[in-house]
Amino acid sequence: MSPLGRASHIAHERARTLAALALDEPLASADAAWLTDHLAGCAACREVAAAYSEQRLRLRSLPVPEPPRDLWARTSAALEREATRGGRPERRRASGPAGSPAVLGILAAACVVGVVVGSTLLASLGVAPPSPRAPGTPVSSPVLPVAGTPIPLAPGNVAWVARSNDGRYALNVALVDSVCPADAEQACAPLDGSARQVVALDTLPSSVVLSQQRHEAVVVGSGGTGGVYVVTLPASALPTPQASATPAASATASRTSSPAVATATATPATTSAAPSPTGSAAVAPTATPGASSAATASPSPAGVTSILDGVTVVGDTAAYSSDGQWFAFSARPADGSTGPDIYVWRVGDARARPVTADHASIFSAWLGDLVLGSSAGPAPAAEASASASPADGPSTGPSASPLASGSAARSTRPAATSSHQPSAASTAALPSYPPLPSAVSTPLPSPSAVAQPHSFVLDPATGAQQQLAGLVWRPVVDPSGTYVVFWSGTLRYDALAGWRPDQGDLYLAAWSSISQLAAGGPALLPPPTAPLGSGALPSAAPSGGQTGAGWPAGSGPFPTASAATQPVPQLLEPDRAGAAAPTEWDVRWDAAGEHIASWLADAVDPTVGRLSLFTLDRSTGLLDPSHQLLADAPALGGYSIAEDHLAWATPPGQDGEGSHVLVLGWHGDDAGKIRTLPLTGTDAVVVVR
Amino acid sequence: MALAQLAIAGTLRVSASGTGEEGVAARLDAGAFVEELFARHHGEIYAYVYRMVRDTELAADLTQDAFIRAYRAHDSLEDPAHARAWLYQIAHRLVLDEMRRRRIVRFVPWTGESRGSAPSAEHLVMDLHLSGDLQRALARIPERQRAALLLAELHDLTGLELAAALGVSHVAARALLTRARESLRQALAVERRAEADADAPAAAERPERGR
């Protein structure tokens, strides 16, 4: 979509949302003015706004259904039974209001005078009796903080990349230690005030991931030849509230030499040591397609090291492992000759290296220092009609290919059978790493080929893999290893985007429901840390059951054996059930495993989407809708979630209005926001993870 | 009004978990409390439930159930000022549970048929004639969205009350309502097209419903 078309798509959607919102509450004056402006120039949007008003009038003129006349008689009889059932004494008159018109009359009159429940703060609502259909869903009050009081957060950094005045792209870092409740956002000064520009980049990256352990960030270039770079950040430039920011002694050898060369610190007011504004991190596409470029650790100017080039990074899942020693991402050759594989880079290494070779694998998330990945395998139909189907292209490879024969491969994926490596980039410098599984040189799947997803855990140090149960795609496990969010369904091949979700939904489930060990596979996973259901993972597969045969179509992704003893897998967003599968999403947990952020791409323009923040009741494994902190906020792709805050960028509007970076912070039951002023221009903003 | 509110507040301070004399008093109060709640709110609660399930008998059952549950849980209501939203919350959950159980989609399209103490047939025909497309469109949109829209537009719940009744957070309620307005707009557009396409059959069908 053209930038113009995109901006107007976003603007129209914003107009629709505001027009709907305006019916329910007064708009902020800036929003109201924007809406008026927009409506003046948009006939279609005026029509929508008029339709909203008209349907409101029509709704309000719907007839009022009359309750049956015997309703009180029935209810009072039931109350009677209720009272006596518990051995309770007779407590009411023989005739209720229905039988005593006079009494009813008096009460009704009282009603007419004004049964008004104030719309004041609902400090606490009671708990309704638990319903059999929604066990454990507590009904509690919506929690809003007291007006005007900033909410303290654990001080932390929020960082983003945006175009700066000199036309380059600055990495801005701001310290956030409080947010303001919705009704008093103005009490928090804009985020800009505390932000400082740390590094300048020549092009806008597609994503930037900050190391929690060292003063470095991994920058993923955008475009077809984007490449992946490690940028050393000036130690003095980062606001460092947390003690854990000390460099890890073991792994910094290769970059301690030039701690400050990457700077271009154009710091407003709060200048720290700013060596020289001339040194900029020249992260530019190196335009060298073909993965066979020299394996040298080509250190480009100013503390920037290319760890992989000639590739296009796929998806937005790139991340450091929890100990900060590894970085993983998915990438495919820039020339599109094959599908994606998972790459890992160990801090201190010169290059990233692939750890899968089926060209159909995606990095999903870290599970401690293990890689969680997903692969596309043949769909059952394709399996049946073996070579006829374009979908099982990969199966034409050696039988050691993990995808060679559906279920068997799924349960015992060989860890290492060949020393051949498909990419020359990593081998020379790293002889000590385990070899990859056999490479398969297969044609790309044909457009709209269908496949089934499966997922696995991989140890980047040894290459050992363990398969996960179920038709699971891109699982993301909470930091305690108790719960998992994943997509389950079928995949369809898209020439541009690779394997994409086709039919299915996002689920929240117990991690142990998919982490059961498949028959004969290596045991990588530790036993679950939480006392969930059936307890520890079996060290060997239960005989029979679900391990061997894979999942018959339609049987659902969950092992029935364990389902009964665990929280029932639930849809992450029940309101979206049945809607088209999101083409792209990004689900992340907070550090405590209590909140799940979920970004779902817009169907029309996948660069924008909607961000929600769910709260998990860890005692029941159910989402607690009464504590959902964010719902459907328009957001650009790529957000960051930390211990107690979530940061994202709003889409740019039209009329040159730029994005904001918004931070939602929570503390106990309170939540609030802080934001930047609108950023200049309609360029995208990248929130640093 | 002020007196009535005081009376409710008074009943609520007594816990139902007491024993002996106190416990009896509490239960008496619980009964009186629910009785008063019923007198004040049964009409609107019934209307809400009926609008969701479109079945007079079922609506009556669920309304009755809501008051039973209010009786059981009356001591969980801490502030009587929130009694109305609390009652809606109870009713809303009963409705959603029931709909989930019965997979109630059969009321699309709505024909006005009903059992028991239904409004008059003429009334239904008028109703259908004037608002049939709206009713069908409402039935098309996801149930939680429909609930949000009905509660906001027809039951005048706003902001935090709406959130409480729906059992979701304030931001979630707002998003639900915004989505509902857009869903209804699209559903109405679909209904209008369908109506235009099938005007003749619809006209032939109408007298049927009057019987």
Interface residues (C-beta under 8 A of the other chain):
Chain A: R16 T17 A20 L21 L23 D24 E25 V48 A51 Y52 Q55 R56 R58 L59 R60 S61 L62 P63 V64 P65 E66 P67 P68 R69 D70 L71 W72 R74 T75 S76 A78 L79 E82 A83 R88 P89 R91 R92 G96 P97 L104 L107 A108 A110 C111 V113 G114 V115 V117 G118 S119 T120 L121 L122 A123 S124 L125 G126 V127 A128 P129 S131 P132 R133 A134 T137 V139 S141 P142 V143 L144 P574 D575 P625 S626 H627 Q628 L629 L630 A631 D632
Chain B: M1 A4 V24 R27 L28 G31 V34 E35 E36 F38 A39 R40 H41 H42 G43 Y46 A47 Y50 R51 T56 A59 A60 T63 Q64 F67 I68 R69 Y71 R72 A73 D75 S76 L77 E78 D79 A81 H82 A83 R84 A85 W86 Q89 I90 R93 L94 L96 D97 R100 R101 G116 S117 P119 H123 D127 S131 L134 Q135 P142 R144 Q145 L149 L150 A152 E153 L154 T158 G159 L160 E161 A163 A164 G167 V168 S169 H170 V171 A172 A173 R174 A175 L176 L177 T178 R179 R181 E182 L184 R185 L188
